[in-house]
Amino acid sequence: MTAMSSNLTILQGVLVSALVLYLQTWCIHKRGPVFVAMFSPLALLIAAAASSFLLGEVINLGSVLGGAFMVVGLYCVLWGKSRERKNMNSSVEDAKDSISIESRGCIVK
């Protein structure tokens, strides 16, 4: 490995780590800590893409398929969590409505 190649590898590691840290911070701020674990597979995909562009490495079909499965799994979990959040919000609203109705009934009596 030449000096230029090792310098690019170090630079790639720093850049990918910074990007992943930014995405994790953004995710915690927007959705909470549950979603941060879902972004860890993206670090592998970003590293593979960066090594292909910066170092000229060849990406095999197996790597592409594995990355695609990881992204599909990531978005399936995120989709499920968003549906769970919607269901919880609607049940909380229903509970507030029933409490409000019951308290009105007590006042009338």
SULLINPE-V456558 format. One record per residue. N is the residue number from 1. D_LAST is the distance of its C-alpha to the last C-alpha in Angstrom with 2 decimals. Layout:
BEGIN
n d_last
N D_LAST
N D_LAST
END
This chain:
BEGIN
n d_last
1 85.03
2 86.23
3 85.02
4 83.48
5 81.57
6 80.25
7 79.18
8 77.30
9 75.62
10 74.44
11 73.25
12 71.38
13 69.64
14 68.57
15 67.30
16 65.36
17 63.82
18 62.75
19 61.22
20 59.31
21 58.05
22 56.84
23 55.03
24 53.38
25 52.20
26 50.86
27 49.04
28 47.41
29 46.28
30 44.85
31 43.45
32 43.77
33 46.29
34 45.75
35 47.69
36 50.66
37 52.08
38 52.24
39 54.65
40 57.28
41 59.03
42 59.48
43 61.83
44 64.23
45 64.13
46 64.71
47 67.57
48 69.19
49 68.98
50 70.31
51 73.18
52 74.11
53 74.21
54 75.63
55 77.91
56 78.74
57 77.68
58 77.36
59 73.96
60 74.30
61 72.40
62 70.74
63 69.39
64 67.99
65 66.35
66 64.93
67 63.55
68 62.00
69 60.29
70 58.97
71 57.53
72 55.92
73 54.40
74 53.15
75 51.40
76 49.95
77 48.28
78 47.05
79 45.72
80 43.88
81 42.35
82 41.17
83 39.51
84 37.87
85 36.61
86 35.16
87 33.38
88 31.93
89 30.77
90 29.06
91 27.30
92 26.13
93 24.77
94 22.98
95 21.43
96 20.32
97 18.78
98 16.84
99 15.60
100 14.64
101 12.75
102 10.90
103 10.07
104 8.85
105 6.45
106 5.30
107 5.51
108 3.81
109 0.00
END
